[in-house]
Amino acid sequence: MPVTPARPSIGVVPGRMLPRDLALALALGAVAVLELAGRGTGLAPFQHLAWLAMAAVVLGSLGRIGLREGYLLVVSATLSGLAIWHARSPWQMLGGALDQASFLMAFILLLGLLHETAATSPAVAACGEYLTRQPPGRRYYALNIGTGALAVLFNLGVVSFLVPLIQNGIEKATPGDALNPVREQRQISAMLRGFAWSVIWSPTAMAPLVLMELIPGVDRLRWIEYGMGVFVLILILGAFEDRLRFRRYRPAARRQVAAFPTAGALRFAAACAWLFGMTGLAMELSGNTILFGLMLSCPLMMLGWLAVQFGVPRPGAAARVGARVGQILGRGAPRSAPVAITLACSGYIGVVAASLIPAGALAKALNLDAVPHYLLLSALPPLLAMVSLLALSPIMLAVFFGSLFAALPTLPADPTLIAFALSCGWALSMTGSPFATVVLMIDRVGDIPPRRTTWGWNLGFTVLCALVMVPIFWGLTGGR
């Protein structure tokens, strides 16, 4: 029997919202709307109001946040005090940090609309089921590539969606088999690697979009081209490592292969094309950046995708769409507040910390101009991955390093390659750090300890990827 993934209910949720939940949902919505208004018009008052709305989100979430968010808020306050004490223009610098924080909070909230909508999509469910029911010879490639593709719209939600599918599928196909832990390791690892390395090419990945905000002169299309090429190389390297490690493993019986979901795949491809088409149109009409176009497209994409899912204009479909939108905005948004605060704090800390470091003096002390470009670039990914072992989030490190490079009088290498190298470090940290968000998500939904997922299952792969950065950047820089 095919594995049917559980999907959230899409009917009307009984009961009324608590006043504090409603207030928090309104504050979160205000951050997103004001951030879009500020970026669309260029008027500073909208940006300042977004800061106030962000403060309201923090105050309204005090009963929800955990140790991580509390720690980040304390660090943010401490760095703010240091900036006021030490910096030459502290208020201007703190304003830039608040801009980055409100942008990240608005971005994750708007992108979360796609995640919530994809969670009830039959096309996404059909594609996920197909990926988890492939024969051993092509399962690694299917899960790796498929996870990266689904992450374009589903983002981190693809992990919470696929992990139960993988675990349930293994147990249904070979119940009680002693080799099931090996099957789980191989499939979860393939999924994790595909998700991690999709950040270097995915048009909706947060790493590139954040770094584009920070480092001037980044060519996004060239970055995507580099990313796709390197993704293929890492895919082949990972498949080789997987086959070499498990070369003694032979499946006892053939597993039933799911038929390719042609209709579901076409619908998913159409959804991607629709999103990117709207993004390009919004960018062209507004004369703004691709990032603004993507953020503006997310709520429109949500409404259109839900209309297709519920069969508008059939009788009663519009009411069900309205109920689902209310569910997403009214009940789903408050649950995302801790993650939104985490990302906002990470962006704020990254900008302030980088501003407190004399970038020019540091570059002169390290003599960065004399370092060959390919050595500098190939050192950035493992450096970022190693620092992430200090329980610092990849987004915080990306913002920190991006702000640090942006503050240099002259960049020590091509800006697109610097940003690309930092996104490779983000990818390395997701398979090498037990503190990465995606690894913590796997632990939450699959009960797999983070250190097992990273150091136990993927340490060798992560080291191989770090080593292969040298020839990759040697080739991209022409040996300079």
N, C-alpha and C positions, 0 to 999 in steps of 0.2 A: 504493500500500500504506500502511496506517496506521502511524504511528510507534509503536513499542512501547517504552516507557521501561524502562530497565534497573532491576531491583529487586534488593536484596541477597538472597543465599541465605538461606533460612529453615530449612535443615536443620541437622543437628548439625555443628559446626565441629570438624575433626579436631585432635588435639593437646591437650596439657594446658596450663593457665595457668601462667605463671611465678609463683614465690612473691611477687615484688614487685608483680606485677599483681593477684594475689589480695588482698594486704594493702591496696593502694590502693583496690580495689573495696569492700572491707569498710569502710575509713575513709570513703569517699564515702557508702556506705549508712548508716553510723552518723550522719553529719551530717544526712541527710534524716530518719531515724527520730527522732533526739533533738530536732531542731527541731520536728517535729510533736508529739512528746510534751510539749515545753516550752510550745508554744502551746496545746495541748489542755488541759493541767492547770494551767498558770500557775505551775508549780514551778520556781524558779530553778536547782536542781541540774541539771535536764535541759539548760537553756540553757548552763550552764558546761561540761557534758560535751560539748555540741555545739561549743563553742570548741576544746576539746582535740582533738576529732575533726577539726576544720578544720585545726588545726596539723599533725596527722598527715597530712592530705591534702597540705599544702604540702611537708612533708618527704619524703613518698613520691613527689612529682612533680618533685623537683629535677633529675632526669635527663631530664625531658620538656619542661619549660617553655622558652620562647624568650626573646628580648630584651624583648618587651613585658611578659611576666609578671614577669621579673626587675626591670625598671624600676619597675613598680607596687609590687612588694614593697619596694624600696629607698625609694620615696616614702612608703609606709605606715610604715616604720620611722622615717624622718626626721620625719614629722608626729607620730608617737607621742612622740618625744623632745621636740619643741616643746611638745606638749600637757602633758607631765609638768613641763616647765620653767615654762610660762606660765599654764596654766589653773588656776582656783581649785579645782575638783573634778575633777582629771584622771582618776582611776580610774573615777568614775561616768560621765564622758564617754566614756572609752575602752570601758567596758562597753557603752554604747549603740551605739558604732561596731561593736563585735564582734557585737552582736545583729543589726545591719543586714547585716554581712558573712555571717554564718551563714545568715540568712534568704535572701539572694540566692543563695548556693551551693546551699542545699536546694531553692529554687524552680526554678532552672535544671535541676537534676538530675531533679526530679520532672516538670517540664514536658517534659524530654527523653525521658521514657518515651513520651509521646504522639507525639513526632517519630519515634522508632524504630519504633513500632507502625504509624504512618501510612505509613512508607516501604515496607511490604510489603502495603499495602491495595490490592486491585484497584479498589475504588471511587475512591480518590484518583488512581490511574493513569488511569482512564477519564476522570475530570473534567479532569485535566491535559492529556490528549491532545486533548480537545474544545476547550479554551481556545486551544490553539496552532494550531488548524486552522479559523479563522474568516475570512470574507471581509474585505477592508480596511475596508469601511464600518462594521463592528461589532467589529473585532478589538481596537481600543483599549479599548472598554468591557468586552469579554469578559475580556481579560487583566487589566485593572485591578481590576474587581469580583471576578473569580474568584480572583486572587491573594490579595486581602484575605480572602475567605471561607475559602480553604484554609489561610491563615496562622492561623486560629483554633485549629486542631488541629496543623497541621504546623509552625507558627512559622517560624524561619529556614530549615528544611528545604525549604520550598516553593521557595526560590530555587535551591538545589542540584538540585532536581528539575525545575523548569521551564526553566532556562537551556539544558541540553543538548537538551531537547525542542524548544525554539524553534530552536536552531541546526541540529539535524538535520532538522527539518521544513522549514526554508527550503532547505537544500541538496538535499533529496529532491524538493521541488516544482519548483525552478528551478535545477538544477545548473549552476554556473559563470556564472550571470547577473551582469552588472555591477552590477545594482541590489540584489544580496543584502545588501551592507553597510547600505544604507538600510533594508531590511526588518528586519535585525537590530537596528539602532538604535531603530526605532519600537517593536518588540515588547519588547525588553529594557527600554526606558524605561517603557512602559506597565506592565510587570510591577513594576518598581522603585517607581514612583509608587503603585501599588495597595498594595504591601507597606508602604511608608513611612507612608502616611496611614491605614492600617488601625489603627495604634497609638492613634488618637484615639477609636476606638469599640469595638475588639475586647474582649470580656470577658476574654480570656486574655493581652492585651498586657502586657508587663512595665512599661512606663512608668506607666500608671494605677495598677497594683497597688503599685508602689514608692511613688508619691506619696501614695496613700491611707494608707500606713504612717506618713508623715511629717507631713502637713498635717491638722490636726484639722478636722472639720466638712465633709468632702468628701462630696457626694451622688453616689454612683456611677451610679445610674440616670439622673439628670439629665445627668451627664457623657456617658453613652452616647447620649442623645438629641441633645445638642449635637454629638457626634462624628459621628453618622450624617448630620445635616443638613449639616455642614461638609464631610464626605467627598463628598457629592453635588455640592456647589458646586465643590470642587477637581477632581472627576472631569470636570465640564463644562468647567472652565477648562483642564485639561490636554488634553482632546480638542480644544478650540478651538486651543490652541497647536500641537498636533501637526498638525492639518489645515492651519493657516496656514503652518507651516514647510515642509511637504511638499506644498503645493498644486500644484506643477508636476509632481509625480510621478504617473504613470499606469501601473498594472500592465498588462503586455503580454498576460496570459492569466488567465482565471479559475482559482482554485485550488479543488480539491475540498474541500467542506465536510463535516466529520464530523457524523454524526447525534448528536442530543442524547442523552447517556447517562442515560436516565431512571432505570434501576435503580441505577446508580452514584451519581447525585445524591441519590436517595432514601436510599440506605444512608449516604452521607456526612451528610445532614441528620439521619438517625436517630442517628448517632454523636454529632453535636453536641448533639442534644436529650438523649441519654443522659448526656453529660458534665455539661451544665448542670443536669439534673434531679438527678443525684447530688450536685452541688455545693450546690444549694439544700437538699436533704435533710440533708446533713452539717452545713450551717450551722444549720438549724433544730433538729436533734437535739442538737447540741453547744452551741448558744447562742453560737457563736463568729462570726468574721467570714467574709465571702464568700471572702476570700483563703485562710483555713484550710480551708474547704470544698473549694476548687479543688485545693489541694495534697493533701488527703486523698483526693480522687477520682481523681487521676492513676494511681496503681498499680492501683486497682480497674478503671479504664477500660482500662488496658493488658491486664489479664487477660481481661476480657470481650471486647474487640475481637479479641484473638488467638484466643480460642475460636471466635468467629464466622468469622474468616479460615480457620481450619483445619478447620472443620466438626465441632467437638465436638457430639455424642458419638460420631462415627464411629470405628471401630476404628483405633487408632494415633494419633488426633488429639491426645489428651491428652499423649502422649509428645512429639509435635512441638511442642506449645505449651510444654512444659517445656524443650525444647531451645532454643527461640527466646527464652524468658525468660532462660535461662542465658547465651545469646549477648548479650542486651541488658545484663544486670546484670554479668556477669563480664568481657565483652570490650569492650562499648560504653562502659560507665561510665568505665574508666580513660582512654579516648581523650578523654572530655569534661573531664578534670581541668584542662587549661590554661584552657579557657573558664570553668569554674567558679571558678578562682582569679582570673581577670581580673575577673569580676563581683563577687566577694567583695571584692577590693582596691578596686574602683571605689566600691562602697558604703561601705567603711571610710574611704577618702580623702575622699569627699564629706561624710560626717558630721563627721569630725575637722576638715577645713578650714573648714567652716561654723561649727563651734564656736569656732574660734580668731578669728573675725571678730566684733567687737562689733555685733551686728545692730541693736540699738536706736539706737546712736550713728550707724551708717551710714544707717539710715532717716531719722533726724533731719537728718543732713547733706544727704541727697538730697531732703529735704522731700517724702517719698512721699505723705503724707496730703493734700498740696495738688495732686498730679497727678491729672487726670481718670482715672477707672478704665479707660476704654477705651484711653487712650493708654498707660498703664502695661502693661495686658494685651497690647496689640498690639505693644509693644516687646520683650516677653519672648521670643517665638519667634525673631526674627532675632538677638537678643542671644545666645541659647543656640546658634544655628546658627553664628554667627561665632566664638564661643569654641571650638566644636568643631574649628575649623580649626587649633587649636594641638595637634592630635593627642590631645585629651582625649575620652574616650568619652562618648556621650550619657547612658549610665546614671550615670556619675560626675557629670556636670553636673546631671542631674535630681535626684540625691540632694543635691548641694551646694545648689542653689537651693531645693529643697524644705525642707531643714534650715534654711536661712537664713530663709525666710519663717516657718517654724514657730517660730523663736526670737524673732520680733518680739512686742512686748507686745500689739499689735493688728494684725490683717491689714489691708493697705491696700486690699483689694478682696474680693469674695466668694471664699471658699476654693475652691469648685468651679471657678470661672472661672480662678483662679490656677493650679490643677492642670491644668486643660484647656489653658491657654496654654502651660504648660511641655511638655505632651505634643505640642502643635503645633510647638514648637521642636525636639523630638526628631524629628518627621516631616521638618521642613525640613533638619535636619542629615544625614538619610539620603540626600537627593538633592543636597545641596550640599557635603558633606565627603568627600574621598577617603579619610578614615580611618574612615568608618563601617563597622561589621562587615558589613552586608549588601553593601556595595560591594566589600569585600575578598573576600567569598564569591563574588561574580560574577566577579571576577578569577581566583579559584582554579579554578572549575569551567568558566568560559567563555573564559578567557584574554583578557579585556577590561580594559585598564589602568584603574585607579580614576579617574584624572584625566579620562580620556575619558568614562567613564560619568557623572561628576558635572559637571565644568566644561565639557566638550565637548558633552555631549548634554542636560544638564538644568539648566544655569545659568539660562537664561532662564525656565524654568518655576519654579525655586526663587525667583527674584526676584519673579515675578508673585504667587506664593503669599505671600511676605513682605508685599508691598504690600496684598494683599486682606485681610490680618489686621485692618487698621484699620477698614474698614466692617463686618467680621464682629463684632468686639468692640464697636463702636459700637452695633450692633443688639442684641447680647446684653445689654449694660448699659443699654439705653434712652438712650444718649447721655450717660451720666454720666461 
